[in-house]
Amino acid sequence: MTKEMKETVRHYLLLRGVSTFGMAIFSAVYVTFLMAKGLNLLQVNLVNFVFFTTLFIFEIPTGAFADIFGRKLSFVLSCGLWSLSMLVYGMSHSFWGFALAEAIGAVGSTFASGAFQAWLIDRLKHQGFTGSFQKIFAREQQVKGVVAIGSAIIGAFLAGWKIESPWFFGFAVMGTAGCLAFFYMREEDEFVHKKFSFTDGIKAMTKIVTVSARYGASNTAVRFILIVSVIQFFAVQAPNMQWQPFFGQFLPDKTSFGFVYASMSAAMIIGSILAPRFLKTVKDEKMAISLSQMVIGTGICLTTMFHRLAPALGIFLVHEVARGLFVPLKDAYLNDNIPSDKRATLISFDSISHHVGGMIGLLASGAMAQYLSIPVAWMVSGLVLIGSTLALLKNGHKT
């Protein structure tokens, strides 16, 4: 790798690190902040529902923007929109203010989705790079993991001083990320501008849905993954959105949330590391995925049955390890069972299935938590995941 290529990779990792730091700063106190501002559990989920819905709507238009005006401008705009989102969040005191902030942040996410990695790949290829990108992306994940943990702890300390502080700090960090991207990202003659066509965008989405539906109907492996993804993203919204109020009853202050979040992130990293060994032990990809799903569901159910921090958090972290296992297992199984010419289309549909499952899960778990209780929401979510996984396995054996 030449000096110029190494500089490109350094700038990429720097920008990824700074932007991750800015976006993770509020992760340990997100729900606590919204509830402190007067929102109930259902309203908290509805705010996040706005984020998922906006992601779904703007994915194609912002992808077209990156193809027309460049990946650099797209990423700079992403940082700017995230910065604005955090400023609006910090200054808001109502559901609609927070919903607006979520929508702005979601549009910012779609501007960066795909564009940032595409910039790296195009830039390095333009500089003559012919090696594998796997090591670079592995380093990227390591940077994101370490930075996110540190950022969450710092954000929790800031929230202990003043609950709005993480958002104002994130506003400054994301603005800085945008400035750094403007100066460090180079996009010269390697980028070829494309013409905008809204019609082509709609056709692309229609093709994704049509091809995926047809292939999923005829391929049991793909159908299994798509159904599993929808169900899991439905089930995990309860713990995703309610772990702070649940564990808050055991914790002395807001600062402690940072360390809980750090332990959750570490557990997921451990799960992803163990995935290859777990698969080697089980020797069957579908069974390995199903076992991880059942551990996730069981962990969600059992966590709420304990009324002390140590056993509750211990079980919850086992569930996080299983979630870390699931992602690489699912990705490997999906890619092993789809042809190259349909790979991008089916992976896109897998992402859409996450949004759909997440949106339904946010509405259902939020309503259950608000009108029944958090333990009920978690128990139902966990049982749905366990029961559906067993049903899918039984159906698979019949076929």
VEXKE-701239 format. One line per 2 residues: number of its first residue (from 1); for each residue x, y, z of N, C-alpha, C. Coordinates in steps of 0.1 Angstrom, whole numbers, always signed. Example, Ala and Ser with C-alpha at 12.3 -4.5 7.8 and 13.67 -1.06 7.14 Angstrom:
1 = +132 -57 +78 +123 -45 +78 +132 -33 +78; +128 -22 +71 +137 -11 +71 +129 +0 +79
END
This chain:
1 = +9 -12 +0 +0 +0 +0 +9 +12 +0; +6 +22 -9 +15 +34 -11 +12 +44 +1
3 = +20 +54 +2 +18 +64 +12 +5 +71 +10; +1 +74 -3 -11 +80 -6 -24 +72 -2
5 = -22 +59 -4 -33 +50 +0 -35 +49 +15; -23 +48 +22 -24 +48 +37 -30 +61 +43
7 = -27 +72 +36 -33 +85 +40 -48 +84 +39; -53 +79 +27 -67 +78 +25 -74 +69 +36
9 = -68 +58 +39 -73 +49 +50 -73 +56 +63; -63 +63 +66 -62 +71 +79 -73 +81 +80
11 = -75 +88 +69 -86 +98 +69 -100 +92 +71; -101 +80 +64 -114 +73 +65 -117 +69 +79
13 = -107 +63 +86 -108 +58 +99 -110 +70 +109; -103 +81 +107 -104 +92 +115 -119 +98 +115
15 = -124 +99 +102 -138 +104 +101 -148 +95 +107; -146 +82 +105 -155 +72 +111 -154 +73 +126
17 = -142 +74 +131 -141 +75 +146 -148 +88 +152; -146 +99 +145 -151 +112 +150 -167 +111 +149
19 = -172 +107 +138 -186 +106 +136 -193 +96 +145; -186 +85 +147 -192 +75 +157 -192 +81 +171
21 = -182 +88 +175 -181 +94 +188 -193 +104 +190; -196 +112 +179 -206 +121 +180 -220 +115 +181
23 = -222 +104 +174 -235 +98 +173 -238 +88 +185; -227 +84 +192 -228 +75 +203 -229 +82 +217
25 = -227 +95 +216 -226 +103 +229 -238 +102 +238; -250 +100 +231 -262 +100 +239 -268 +86 +241
27 = -261 +76 +235 -267 +62 +235 -270 +56 +248; -263 +60 +259 -265 +54 +272 -277 +61 +280
29 = -281 +73 +275 -291 +80 +283 -303 +85 +274; -304 +79 +262 -314 +84 +252 -328 +83 +258
31 = -332 +71 +262 -346 +70 +267 -348 +77 +280; -337 +77 +289 -338 +85 +302 -340 +100 +299
33 = -334 +105 +289 -336 +119 +285 -350 +122 +281; -355 +113 +272 -369 +116 +267 -379 +115 +278
35 = -377 +105 +287 -387 +104 +298 -385 +115 +308; -373 +121 +310 -371 +132 +318 -378 +145 +313
37 = -380 +145 +300 -387 +156 +293 -402 +154 +293; -407 +143 +299 -422 +141 +300 -428 +131 +291
39 = -420 +124 +283 -426 +114 +274 -428 +101 +281; -439 +94 +278 -441 +81 +284 -435 +71 +275
41 = -436 +58 +279 -429 +47 +272 -434 +45 +257; -447 +47 +255 -452 +46 +242 -447 +58 +233
43 = -447 +70 +238 -442 +82 +231 -427 +80 +227; -420 +75 +237 -405 +73 +234 -404 +64 +222
45 = -411 +53 +221 -411 +44 +210 -416 +50 +197; -426 +59 +198 -431 +66 +186 -421 +75 +180
47 = -413 +82 +189 -403 +90 +184 -393 +83 +176; -389 +71 +181 -380 +62 +173 -386 +56 +161
49 = -399 +54 +161 -407 +50 +150 -406 +60 +138; -405 +73 +141 -403 +83 +131 -390 +81 +124
51 = -380 +78 +132 -366 +76 +127 -366 +64 +117; -372 +53 +120 -373 +41 +112 -381 +44 +99
53 = -392 +51 +100 -400 +54 +89 -393 +63 +79; -386 +73 +84 -379 +83 +76 -367 +76 +69
55 = -360 +67 +76 -350 +59 +69 -356 +52 +57; -367 +45 +59 -373 +37 +48 -377 +46 +36
57 = -382 +58 +39 -386 +67 +28 -375 +73 +20; -364 +77 +27 -354 +85 +21 -342 +78 +16
59 = -341 +64 +18 -330 +57 +14 -326 +58 -1; -336 +57 -10 -333 +58 -24 -330 +72 -28
61 = -338 +83 -25 -335 +96 -29 -321 +101 -25; -317 +98 -13 -304 +103 -8 -293 +95 -15
63 = -296 +82 -18 -286 +74 -26 -284 +80 -39; -295 +85 -46 -294 +91 -59 -286 +104 -58
65 = -287 +112 -47 -280 +124 -45 -265 +121 -45; -261 +111 -38 -246 +107 -37 -241 +104 -51
67 = -249 +97 -59 -245 +94 -73 -244 +106 -82; -252 +116 -79 -252 +128 -88 -242 +138 -84
69 = -241 +141 -71 -233 +152 -66 -220 +148 -59; -219 +135 -56 -206 +130 -51 -208 +125 -36
71 = -199 +116 -33 -200 +109 -20 -194 +119 -9; -185 +128 -12 -180 +137 -3 -191 +147 +2
73 = -198 +153 -7 -208 +162 -4 -219 +155 +4; -222 +143 +0 -233 +135 +7 -229 +133 +22
75 = -216 +129 +24 -212 +126 +38 -211 +139 +46; -206 +150 +40 -206 +163 +47 -220 +167 +51
77 = -230 +166 +42 -244 +169 +45 -249 +160 +56; -245 +147 +56 -249 +138 +67 -244 +143 +80
79 = -232 +147 +81 -227 +152 +94 -234 +165 +98; -237 +173 +88 -244 +186 +91 -258 +183 +96
81 = -265 +174 +90 -278 +171 +94 -279 +164 +108; -269 +156 +111 -268 +150 +124 -265 +160 +135
83 = -257 +169 +131 -254 +180 +140 -266 +189 +143; -274 +192 +133 -286 +199 +135 -296 +191 +143
85 = -297 +178 +140 -306 +169 +147 -303 +170 +162; -291 +170 +166 -287 +170 +180 -290 +183 +187
87 = -288 +194 +179 -291 +207 +184 -306 +208 +187; -314 +204 +177 -329 +204 +179 -333 +195 +191
89 = -327 +184 +192 -330 +175 +204 -327 +182 +217; -315 +188 +218 -311 +194 +230 -320 +206 +234
91 = -326 +213 +224 -334 +225 +227 -349 +221 +228; -353 +209 +225 -367 +206 +224 -373 +202 +238
93 = -386 +203 +239 -392 +199 +252 -406 +193 +249; -408 +188 +237 -421 +182 +233 -419 +170 +224
95 = -429 +162 +223 -429 +150 +214 -426 +154 +200; -432 +165 +195 -431 +169 +181 -417 +174 +178
97 = -411 +181 +188 -397 +186 +186 -387 +174 +185; -389 +164 +194 -380 +152 +193 -383 +144 +180
99 = -395 +144 +176 -399 +137 +163 -392 +144 +151; -392 +157 +151 -385 +165 +141 -370 +162 +141
101 = -364 +161 +153 -350 +159 +154 -347 +145 +149; -355 +135 +152 -353 +121 +147 -354 +121 +132
103 = -363 +128 +126 -365 +128 +111 -352 +134 +105; -347 +145 +111 -335 +151 +105 -323 +142 +106
105 = -322 +135 +118 -311 +126 +119 -312 +114 +110; -324 +109 +108 -326 +98 +99 -322 +101 +84
107 = -326 +113 +80 -322 +118 +66 -306 +119 +66; -301 +124 +77 -286 +124 +78 -280 +110 +76
109 = -286 +100 +83 -281 +86 +82 -281 +81 +67; -292 +84 +60 -294 +79 +47 -284 +86 +37
111 = -280 +98 +40 -270 +105 +32 -256 +98 +33; -253 +92 +45 -240 +86 +47 -241 +71 +43
113 = -253 +65 +43 -255 +51 +41 -249 +47 +27; -239 +39 +27 -233 +35 +14 -223 +45 +8
115 = -226 +58 +9 -218 +68 +3 -204 +69 +9; -202 +67 +22 -189 +69 +28 -180 +57 +24
117 = -185 +45 +25 -177 +33 +21 -174 +34 +6; -184 +38 -2 -182 +39 -16 -171 +49 -20
119 = -170 +60 -12 -159 +70 -14 -145 +63 -12; -144 +55 -1 -132 +49 +2 -128 +39 -9
121 = -137 +31 -13 -134 +21 -23 -130 +27 -36; -138 +37 -41 -135 +44 -53 -121 +51 -53
123 = -119 +57 -41 -106 +65 -40 -94 +56 -40; -95 +45 -33 -83 +36 -32 -81 +29 -46
125 = -92 +25 -52 -91 +19 -66 -85 +29 -76; -88 +42 -74 -83 +52 -83 -68 +54 -80
127 = -64 +51 -68 -49 +52 -64 -42 +40 -67; -49 +29 -73 -42 +17 -77 -43 +6 -67
129 = -51 +7 -57 -52 -4 -47 -59 -16 -53; -53 -28 -52 -58 -40 -57 -60 -51 -47
131 = -58 -48 -34 -59 -57 -23 -73 -59 -18; -75 -66 -7 -88 -69 -1 -92 -57 +9
133 = -104 -54 +9 -109 -43 +18 -114 -49 +31; -113 -62 +32 -118 -69 +45 -110 -64 +57
135 = -97 -63 +56 -89 -58 +68 -92 -44 +71; -95 -36 +61 -98 -22 +64 -111 -21 +71
137 = -121 -28 +66 -134 -28 +73 -134 -34 +86; -125 -44 +88 -124 -50 +102 -118 -40 +112
139 = -108 -32 +107 -103 -21 +115 -113 -11 +118; -122 -8 +108 -132 +2 +110 -142 -3 +121
141 = -145 -16 +121 -154 -21 +132 -148 -20 +146; -135 -22 +146 -128 -21 +159 -128 -7 +164
143 = -125 +3 +155 -125 +17 +158 -139 +21 +163; -149 +17 +156 -163 +20 +160 -167 +15 +173
145 = -163 +2 +176 -166 -4 +189 -160 +3 +201; -147 +5 +199 -139 +12 +210 -144 +26 +213
147 = -146 +34 +202 -150 +48 +203 -164 +48 +208; -173 +40 +204 -187 +40 +209 -188 +38 +224
149 = -180 +28 +229 -180 +25 +243 -175 +37 +251; -164 +43 +247 -159 +55 +254 -168 +67 +253
151 = -174 +69 +241 -183 +80 +239 -196 +78 +248; -201 +66 +249 -213 +64 +258 -210 +67 +272
153 = -198 +63 +277 -195 +66 +291 -193 +81 +294; -187 +88 +284 -185 +102 +286 -199 +109 +285
155 = -208 +104 +276 -221 +110 +275 -229 +108 +288; -228 +96 +294 -235 +94 +307 -230 +103 +318
157 = -217 +106 +318 -211 +116 +328 -217 +130 +325; -217 +134 +313 -223 +147 +309 -237 +148 +313
159 = -245 +137 +311 -259 +137 +315 -261 +139 +330; -252 +133 +337 -252 +134 +352 -251 +149 +356
161 = -244 +156 +348 -242 +171 +351 -254 +179 +347; -258 +177 +334 -270 +183 +329 -276 +174 +318
163 = -288 +170 +318 -294 +160 +310 -293 +163 +295; -293 +176 +291 -292 +179 +277 -278 +180 +272
165 = -268 +179 +280 -254 +181 +277 -249 +172 +266; -252 +158 +266 -247 +150 +255 -251 +154 +241
167 = -263 +160 +240 -268 +164 +227 -261 +176 +222; -258 +186 +231 -251 +198 +227 -236 +194 +224
169 = -231 +185 +231 -217 +180 +228 -217 +173 +215; -227 +165 +212 -228 +158 +200 -229 +167 +188
171 = -237 +178 +190 -238 +189 +180 -225 +194 +176; -216 +197 +185 -203 +202 +182 -194 +192 +176
173 = -195 +179 +180 -186 +169 +175 -190 +166 +160; -203 +165 +157 -207 +162 +144 -204 +174 +134
175 = -205 +186 +139 -201 +197 +131 -186 +197 +128; -178 +192 +138 -164 +191 +136 -161 +180 +125
177 = -169 +169 +126 -167 +158 +116 -170 +163 +102; -180 +171 +101 -184 +176 +88 -172 +185 +82
179 = -166 +193 +91 -155 +202 +87 -143 +193 +83; -140 +183 +91 -129 +174 +87 -131 +167 +74
181 = -144 +163 +72 -147 +156 +59 -145 +165 +47; -148 +178 +49 -147 +188 +38 -132 +189 +34
183 = -123 +189 +44 -109 +191 +42 -102 +179 +38; -106 +167 +44 -98 +155 +42 -103 +146 +31
185 = -116 +146 +27 -121 +138 +17 -118 +144 +3; -110 +136 -5 -107 +140 -19 -115 +132 -28
187 = -121 +139 -38 -130 +132 -48 -127 +139 -61; -117 +134 -68 -113 +140 -81 -119 +133 -93
189 = -110 +129 -102 -116 +123 -115 -120 +109 -113; -119 +103 -101 -124 +89 -100 -139 +88 -99
191 = -145 +100 -96 -160 +100 -94 -167 +104 -107; -176 +95 -112 -184 +98 -124 -198 +101 -120
193 = -202 +114 -123 -215 +118 -120 -226 +111 -128; -237 +108 -122 -248 +102 -129 -260 +111 -129
195 = -269 +109 -139 -281 +117 -140 -291 +113 -130; -298 +123 -125 -309 +120 -116 -322 +115 -123
197 = -328 +105 -118 -340 +100 -123 -349 +94 -112; -359 +101 -108 -368 +97 -97 -375 +84 -101
199 = -378 +83 -114 -385 +71 -119 -376 +59 -118; -363 +61 -121 -354 +49 -120 -353 +45 -105
201 = -353 +54 -96 -353 +51 -82 -365 +42 -78; -377 +46 -82 -389 +39 -79 -388 +25 -85
203 = -383 +24 -98 -381 +11 -105 -372 +2 -97; -361 +9 -92 -351 +1 -84 -357 -5 -72
205 = -365 +3 -65 -372 -3 -53 -382 -14 -56; -389 -12 -67 -399 -22 -72 -392 -35 -75
207 = -380 -33 -82 -372 -45 -85 -368 -53 -73; -363 -45 -63 -358 -51 -51 -369 -60 -44
209 = -381 -54 -43 -392 -61 -37 -396 -73 -45; -398 -71 -58 -403 -82 -67 -393 -93 -68
211 = -380 -90 -71 -370 -101 -72 -369 -108 -59; -368 -101 -47 -367 -107 -34 -378 -116 -31
213 = -391 -111 -34 -403 -119 -30 -403 -132 -38; -400 -131 -51 -400 -143 -60 -389 -153 -55
215 = -377 -148 -53 -366 -156 -49 -368 -163 -35; -374 -154 -26 -377 -159 -13 -387 -170 -13
217 = -397 -169 -22 -408 -179 -23 -402 -192 -28; -392 -192 -36 -386 -204 -41 -374 -210 -34
219 = -368 -201 -25 -356 -205 -18 -358 -205 -3; -358 -217 +3 -362 -218 +17 -352 -211 +26
221 = -339 -211 +22 -329 -205 +30 -331 -190 +31; -333 -184 +19 -336 -169 +19 -349 -166 +26
223 = -359 -174 +24 -372 -171 +31 -370 -172 +46; -362 -182 +51 -359 -184 +65 -352 -171 +71
225 = -342 -166 +64 -335 -154 +69 -344 -142 +69; -352 -140 +59 -360 -128 +58 -370 -128 +69
227 = -376 -140 +72 -386 -141 +83 -380 -139 +96; -368 -146 +98 -361 -145 +111 -357 -130 +113
229 = -353 -123 +103 -348 -109 +105 -360 -100 +110; -372 -102 +103 -383 -94 +107 -387 -97 +121
231 = -387 -110 +125 -392 -114 +139 -382 -109 +149; -369 -110 +146 -359 -105 +156 -360 -90 +158
233 = -360 -83 +147 -361 -68 +149 -374 -64 +155; -384 -72 +154 -397 -69 +162 -394 -72 +176
235 = -388 -83 +180 -386 -87 +194 -377 -79 +202; -366 -74 +195 -355 -67 +203 -358 -52 +206
237 = -369 -47 +200 -372 -33 +203 -376 -30 +217; -382 -40 +224 -385 -39 +238 -373 -36 +246
239 = -363 -46 +246 -350 -43 +254 -342 -31 +248; -342 -29 +235 -335 -17 +230 -340 -4 +236
241 = -353 -3 +237 -359 +10 +241 -361 +11 +256; -362 -1 +263 -366 +0 +277 -355 -5 +287
243 = -343 -8 +282 -333 -12 +292 -329 -2 +302; -330 +11 +298 -327 +22 +307 -337 +23 +319
245 = -350 +24 +316 -359 +25 +327 -359 +12 +335; -357 +0 +329 -356 -12 +336 -345 -13 +346
247 = -332 -11 +341 -321 -11 +349 -319 +1 +358; -326 +12 +354 -325 +24 +362 -330 +22 +377
249 = -339 +13 +379 -344 +10 +393 -333 +4 +402; -322 -1 +396 -311 -7 +404 -299 +2 +405
251 = -298 +13 +397 -286 +21 +395 -287 +34 +404; -276 +38 +409 -276 +50 +418 -277 +63 +410
253 = -272 +64 +398 -272 +77 +390 -271 +74 +375; -273 +85 +368 -273 +84 +353 -259 +80 +348
255 = -249 +83 +355 -235 +80 +351 -234 +65 +349; -241 +57 +357 -240 +42 +357 -244 +37 +344
257 = -254 +44 +337 -259 +39 +324 -247 +37 +314; -237 +46 +315 -226 +45 +306 -219 +32 +307
259 = -217 +27 +319 -210 +15 +321 -218 +3 +318; -231 +4 +320 -240 -7 +315 -240 -8 +300
261 = -240 +3 +293 -240 +3 +279 -227 -2 +274; -216 +2 +280 -202 -3 +277 -202 -19 +278
263 = -208 -24 +288 -208 -39 +290 -217 -45 +279; -228 -39 +275 -236 -44 +265 -228 -45 +251
265 = -221 -34 +248 -213 -33 +236 -202 -43 +236; -196 -45 +247 -185 -55 +248 -191 -69 +246
267 = -203 -72 +252 -209 -85 +250 -212 -88 +236; -217 -78 +228 -219 -80 +214 -207 -82 +206
269 = -196 -75 +210 -183 -78 +203 -178 -92 +206; -179 -96 +218 -175 -110 +222 -183 -120 +213
271 = -196 -118 +212 -205 -127 +204 -200 -127 +190; -197 -116 +184 -192 -116 +170 -179 -123 +168
273 = -171 -122 +178 -158 -129 +178 -160 -144 +179; -170 -148 +187 -172 -163 +190 -180 -169 +178
275 = -186 -161 +169 -194 -167 +159 -188 -178 +151; -176 -176 +145 -170 -187 +137 -168 -200 +145
277 = -163 -199 +158 -161 -211 +166 -175 -217 +169; -185 -209 +172 -198 -215 +175 -204 -222 +163
279 = -202 -217 +151 -207 -224 +139 -199 -237 +137; -186 -236 +140 -178 -249 +138 -183 -259 +148
281 = -187 -256 +160 -192 -265 +169 -206 -271 +166; -215 -262 +161 -228 -266 +158 -229 -274 +145
283 = -220 -269 +135 -218 -275 +122 -231 -274 +113; -240 -266 +116 -251 -263 +108 -255 -249 +109
285 = -255 -241 +98 -257 -227 +98 -271 -223 +103; -281 -230 +98 -295 -227 +102 -297 -230 +116
287 = -292 -241 +121 -294 -245 +135 -286 -235 +144; -274 -230 +140 -267 -220 +148 -274 -207 +149
289 = -280 -203 +138 -289 -191 +138 -301 -193 +147; -307 -204 +146 -319 -207 +154 -316 -207 +169
291 = -304 -213 +173 -300 -214 +187 -297 -200 +192; -291 -191 +184 -288 -178 +188 -301 -170 +191
293 = -311 -172 +182 -324 -166 +183 -331 -170 +196; -330 -183 +199 -337 -188 +211 -330 -183 +224
295 = -317 -181 +224 -309 -176 +235 -313 -161 +237; -314 -154 +226 -319 -140 +226 -332 -139 +233
297 = -342 -147 +228 -356 -147 +233 -356 -151 +248; -349 -161 +251 -348 -166 +265 -343 -155 +274
299 = -332 -149 +270 -326 -138 +278 -335 -126 +280; -343 -123 +270 -352 -112 +271 -363 -115 +282
301 = -368 -128 +281 -378 -132 +291 -372 -133 +305; -361 -139 +307 -356 -142 +320 -351 -129 +327
303 = -346 -119 +320 -340 -107 +326 -350 -101 +336; -363 -100 +331 -373 -92 +340 -377 -101 +352
305 = -373 -113 +353 -377 -122 +364 -368 -120 +376; -357 -112 +375 -348 -110 +386 -350 -95 +391
307 = -349 -93 +404 -351 -80 +410 -338 -75 +417; -327 -80 +412 -314 -75 +417 -305 -73 +404
309 = -296 -63 +405 -288 -59 +394 -280 -70 +388; -272 -77 +397 -262 -87 +392 -269 -98 +383
311 = -279 -105 +388 -284 -116 +380 -292 -111 +368; -299 -99 +369 -306 -94 +358 -297 -90 +347
313 = -286 -82 +351 -277 -78 +341 -269 -89 +335; -266 -99 +343 -258 -111 +338 -266 -118 +327
315 = -279 -121 +329 -287 -127 +319 -289 -118 +307; -290 -105 +309 -292 -96 +298 -279 -96 +289
317 = -267 -97 +295 -255 -97 +288 -253 -110 +280; -259 -121 +285 -259 -133 +277 -267 -131 +264
319 = -278 -125 +266 -287 -122 +254 -280 -113 +244; -271 -103 +249 -263 -95 +241 -253 -102 +233
321 = -246 -112 +240 -236 -121 +233 -243 -128 +222; -255 -133 +224 -262 -140 +214 -266 -131 +202
323 = -269 -119 +205 -272 -109 +194 -259 -106 +186; -248 -106 +193 -235 -105 +186 -232 -117 +177
325 = -236 -129 +182 -235 -141 +174 -243 -140 +161; -255 -135 +162 -265 -136 +152 -261 -129 +139
327 = -256 -117 +140 -253 -109 +128 -243 -116 +118; -231 -120 +122 -222 -127 +113 -228 -141 +108
329 = -235 -148 +117 -241 -160 +113 -251 -158 +102; -260 -148 +104 -270 -145 +94 -265 -141 +81
331 = -255 -132 +82 -249 -127 +69 -242 -138 +61; -235 -147 +68 -228 -158 +62 -238 -167 +55
333 = -249 -170 +62 -259 -180 +57 -266 -174 +45; -269 -161 +46 -276 -154 +35 -267 -154 +22
335 = -255 -150 +24 -246 -149 +13 -242 -163 +7; -242 -173 +15 -239 -187 +10 -251 -192 +2
337 = -263 -186 +3 -274 -192 -4 -281 -183 -14; -273 -173 -19 -279 -164 -29 -268 -163 -41
339 = -273 -162 -53 -264 -161 -64 -258 -147 -65; -246 -145 -71 -240 -133 -72 -248 -122 -79
341 = -256 -126 -89 -263 -116 -97 -275 -110 -89; -279 -117 -78 -290 -112 -70 -286 -108 -56
343 = -273 -108 -54 -267 -105 -40 -271 -91 -35; -268 -81 -43 -271 -67 -38 -286 -65 -36
345 = -294 -71 -45 -309 -69 -44 -314 -76 -31; -310 -88 -28 -315 -95 -17 -309 -89 -3
347 = -297 -84 -3 -292 -78 +8 -299 -65 +12; -303 -58 +1 -311 -46 +3 -325 -49 +9
349 = -330 -60 +4 -343 -64 +10 -342 -69 +24; -331 -75 +27 -328 -79 +41 -328 -66 +50
351 = -322 -56 +45 -322 -43 +53 -336 -38 +55; -344 -38 +44 -358 -34 +45 -366 -42 +55
353 = -363 -55 +56 -370 -63 +65 -367 -59 +80; -355 -54 +82 -351 -49 +95 -360 -37 +99
355 = -362 -28 +89 -370 -16 +92 -384 -19 +95; -389 -29 +87 -403 -33 +89 -405 -39 +102
357 = -397 -49 +106 -398 -55 +119 -396 -45 +130; -387 -36 +129 -384 -26 +139 -396 -17 +141
359 = -402 -12 +130 -414 -3 +131 -425 -10 +139; -428 -22 +135 -439 -30 +141 -436 -32 +156
361 = -423 -36 +159 -419 -39 +172 -420 -26 +181; -416 -15 +176 -417 -3 +184 -431 +1 +188
363 = -440 -1 +179 -454 +2 +182 -460 -8 +192; -457 -21 +190 -463 -31 +199 -457 -30 +213
365 = -443 -30 +214 -437 -30 +227 -439 -17 +235; -440 -6 +227 -443 +6 +234 -457 +7 +240
367 = -466 +1 +233 -480 +1 +238 -481 -9 +250; -474 -20 +249 -475 -30 +260 -468 -24 +273
369 = -456 -18 +271 -449 -12 +282 -457 -1 +289; -464 +7 +281 -471 +18 +287 -484 +14 +294
371 = -491 +5 +287 -505 +2 +293 -505 -11 +301; -494 -19 +300 -493 -31 +309 -481 -29 +318
373 = -469 -33 +313 -457 -31 +321 -445 -35 +312; -433 -30 +316 -421 -34 +309 -419 -49 +309
375 = -420 -56 +321 -418 -71 +321 -428 -78 +311; -440 -73 +310 -450 -79 +300 -445 -77 +286
377 = -440 -65 +283 -435 -62 +269 -423 -71 +266; -414 -73 +275 -403 -81 +273 -406 -96 +272
379 = -415 -101 +281 -419 -115 +281 -426 -118 +268; -435 -110 +263 -442 -113 +250 -432 -113 +239
381 = -423 -103 +239 -413 -102 +228 -404 -114 +227; -400 -118 +239 -391 -130 +240 -398 -143 +236
383 = -411 -144 +240 -418 -156 +237 -421 -157 +222; -424 -145 +216 -427 -145 +201 -414 -149 +194
385 = -403 -145 +198 -390 -149 +191 -387 -164 +193; -389 -169 +205 -387 -183 +207 -397 -192 +200
387 = -410 -188 +201 -420 -196 +194 -419 -196 +179; -416 -185 +173 -415 -184 +159 -403 -191 +154
389 = -392 -191 +161 -380 -198 +157 -382 -213 +157; -389 -218 +168 -392 -232 +168 -401 -236 +157
391 = -411 -228 +154 -420 -230 +143 -413 -231 +129; -404 -222 +127 -396 -222 +115 -387 -234 +114
393 = -381 -238 +125 -373 -250 +125 -381 -263 +121; -393 -264 +128 -402 -275 +125 -407 -275 +111
395 = -410 -264 +106 -414 -263 +92 -403 -266 +82; -391 -262 +86 -379 -265 +78 -377 -280 +77
397 = -379 -287 +88 -376 -302 +88 -387 -309 +80; -399 -303 +79 -410 -310 +71 -406 -309 +57
399 = -400 -297 +53 -397 -296 +38 -384 -303 +35
END
